């Protein structure tokens, strides 16, 4: 298993999910979506989505990419160590 490829895939996936979340916020769909998901679970939504901020959203995408990259790299290293 190639550690850098696994890290890149997991980091990219995590970043993409949060990029989509940022787009949902920018388009005004995030709060209704959260309300719907909570209602489907028979819960009240205690959260309110903040107004869209481009720099905050870009920061979120970058941080989640980095966390996903590190997690993918560590997972791949552990997997390779025990599955030779």
Helices and strands as residue ranges (DSSP letters): H 3-27, H 30-40, H 54-82
